[in-house]
Amino acid sequence: MFDWIRRPARQGHFAALDRADFPMLEPGTVWLVGAGPGGPGLVSLLAYHALGQADVIVHDALVSSELLAMAPRRTQRLFAGKRGGKPSPKQSDISLQLIELARSGKRVLRLKGGDPFMFGRGGEEAGALTRAGIAFRIVPGISSGLGGLAYAGIPVTHRDTNHAVIFLTGHDESGAVPGSVDWPAVAKAAPVIVMFMAVKHLGSITQKLLDAGRDGADRVAIVSHAATPHQSIIETTLADAHLLTGVPTPAIVVLGPVSAYRQSLDWYVGEARRHVFG
């Protein structure tokens, strides 16, 4: 297993970004940027570039303090986190905040965990900016449904097990289990189902899948705090998943045979690492 310890920054290497032909984060515009699944090193070069240009960063609860520290001290940091079961700003208020900051001439970086367009409400925010006449750029990030599982030694696809995968959110805007999901179709459509924000309703979701004909012996893995020093993994079966309590969040849930690959691909040391970069 690899044990990546934080080392002194190679200033000459990162300084090369200053000469890169990247687009500028212009005053009065907004960049919607994916921060990746956890580790601060799992951002794109364009995201790192934006951190150095922004006047203000509007970030969610899943963005690490280590990543925010990569921005200059002068950069204003505004928390706009939305966490299930806890007081959270309304999505409409966040969108309005982005619009007002841009109209004041700020260079606005909206920093979101994972990828903005993968259950990150980036489409809603981009739509609001469009209606307000605010120019924006989308900077994709590594989704926890891909990168988070990779840090647990779980390939989301493998040609020996599955040629399809379903990505599913565990709650809708009201916080309830999504009522529009065709559970019988989902249960049978792909060998692997990756579930975001599903821990709160895991018992209800697993029961719906069982009722739809999914095998209760199917593997389930839950990756909490993915790609961070606090990463932990719980493995169970679909039939027994409802028995779990106190599962740490945020977490990504994967159902299907791919979690078996952890036996040989579990490369990340996790809690044993100290002060790590992704």
N, C-alpha and C positions, 0 to 999 in steps of 0.2 A: 504494500500500500504506500501511496505517496503521503508525505507529511510536509506540506508547504508552509514554511514559517515566514513571517514578514521579514523582509530584508531591506536594507537602505535603498531608497529610490535611485535608479540610474538616471540622473538628471539629464545627461546628454541624450539618452534614448528618448525620453519623453519630450525633451525640447524640440525634437524633430517634428512634433505636431505643430509647432509654431510656423513651420514652413509648408505645412500641408495645404493643398488647395481645397479647403473646405468652405462651404457656404457660411456667410456671416449671419449671426442672430441679430437681425436689425431692430432698432427701436420701434415700438409699436406693433411688434409681431409676437406670436406665441409658437413655441416648439413643444409638441406633445412627445415626450421621450420615455422609452422603456428603460427601467433601471435593472432589469434582469431578476432572477429568482432569489437573490440574497447576497452572495459575495460581491463586494464592491469592485472586484476585478472583472466581473461578468457584464460590463457595459461596453457598448461599441465605442470606437474611436470618435465617432460623431457626437455621441452622448458626452464623452469626456470633454470634447471641444466645447460643447454648449455650456458645460459647468463653468468653464473659465470665462464665458462671455456674458452670462445672464446678469441682469440687474436684480432679479427676484426669482426665487425658486418656490413654486407651489408644489408641495410634495405630499404623498400619501403616507399611511402608517407603515407600509412595508419597505420604505426606503431607509437604508441603514445610515446611522450617524457617520460611519466611516466614509460612505460615499458623499454625503453632504459636506464633509470636511474637505473634500477635494476642490470645492468652490472657494474663491477668494473670500477673505473675511468681510469685505465690503458688501458682499452679496446678501440681500435680504432673504430670509428663509421663512416661509409661511406654511404652517401645518394645515392640511386639508384632508386628514385621514378619515376613512369610512371603515368601521369595524363592526361586524355583526354583533348585536346585543348590547352595544355601547352607544352613548350619545355621539352622533355624527352630523357633520354639516350636510345639508340637502344638496343633491347633485345640481339643482338649478342655481343654488347660491355659489357653488364652486365655479360653474360656467360664467356666472355674472362677474365674479371676482376676476377671472382671467380677462374678460372683456374690459372691465374698468382699468385694470393694470395696463393693458395694452394701449388703451385710449389715452392714458396719462403719459405715454411715450416710453414706457419701460420695455426692456428686453426680457420677455417672460419665458421661463422654462417650467413647464408642467411635467414633473417627474413622477412617474407611476411605476410601481412594482411590476415585474414581468414585462408583458407587452401591452401597449395601450389599447390594441384592438382585440385582445384575447380576454374577454370578460373584464376589461378594464375601463369600460364606459368612455373610451377614447372617441368612439364614433359619435356619442352624444355631445361631447365637448367640442369636437371638430364641427359638428352641425351647428352648434350655437355660435361658434366663431364665424362660420360662413354667413349665417343670417345677420350677424352684426357687422359684416364687412371687414373682419380682422384677418389679415394674412397669417397663415400657419404652415408648419411643416410637421410631418410625422416621422419620428425616428424609431423604428421598430426595436424591440428588446427581446431577450431570450425569455420565453414563457416558462413559468414554473412547471407547466405540464410537459415540458421537454427537458429543460435544464435541471429543474429540481429532481426529476426522476433520474436523470443521468448521474447526479451526485449521490444517488442511492444505489447505483449500479443496476438501474432498470432501463433497458432500451425500450422506448415506447413502441417501436416496431422491430420485428425480427422475422426474417423470411421463413424460419422454421416454425413459427407460431402464429403470426398474423400479418395479413396484408391490408388491414383496415383498422382504424381506431376512431373512437367517438370521444369528443370533448364535451363535457356537460357541466353546467353550473348547478350548485346545490340549493340555491335560493333565488327567488325573483326579487323585484324591487320592493315588495312588501316584507321580505324576509322569510316568506313561506316557501315550501317546496314548489318548484315551478309547476303550474297547473296545465300548461300547454304541451308538456312533454308526452309523446306517445310512448309510454313505457314498454308495451309489448314489442313495438318496433325497435326501440333502443336496445332492449335486452338481447335481441337476436341479430342485430345489424352488424356487430363487430365482435371479435373475440376479446378486445381490450376496450375498456371504458375508463377515461381519465376524468375525474371529478374535482372541480374547483369549489372551494367554500362549501363543502358538503358535510363537515363533521357535525355541525349542529343538528342536522336532519338525517344523519347516517342511518339510524334505525328505520326510519320511514322509507328512505330511498332503497335500502337493501331489501326491505320487504316488498316494495313495488317490483323490484327486479326478480325476486323469487316468485312472486305471484304471476309474473309474466313468463315464467318458465326457465329462468336462469338457474344453472346448477348450483346448489348450496355449497358444494365442495370447491367452487372456483376460488382461486387465490385472491386475497385483498392485501394490499400494502398501503400504509399511510405514512407519508413522509412529512414530518413537522420541521419547521424552521430550516427548510432546504438550503443547502449551500452556505450555511453559516456554522460557526463553532458549536452551536446548540442543536444541530441537526440530530433527529432521532427517527427511527423507523419502527413501526408496529406492523407485524404480519399476522393475519388471521384468515378466516374463510368468509365467504358471503353469508353463510348461515349463522356464523358466530359474531359477525361485526357489530350487531346490535348490543352485544354484551359489554362493549368497550365503554369506559368512562374516563374522564379526565384527560382526553387526548389533547396534547398541546397544539395550539394554533398560532399562526397560520399553518395550514396543512394541505397537501395534495393527496388525493386518494386514487389508486389505480386498481382496477379489477381486471383480472385475466392472467394468462399464463406467463407473461413477461417478467413478473416479479421473481420467478424462479431463477432467473439469471443472476440475482444478487449473490447466490451461493458461490459464484466464481468471479463476478464483476464488481463486488463491493469494495471499491478502491479508496473511498474517502474516509479519512480517519475520524472526522467529525469532532466530538467533544474533546478528544485527546489533543487536537490542534490548538494552538494558542496564537491569538492575534493574526488570524489568517487572512489572506486575500483569496478570492475565487480564482 
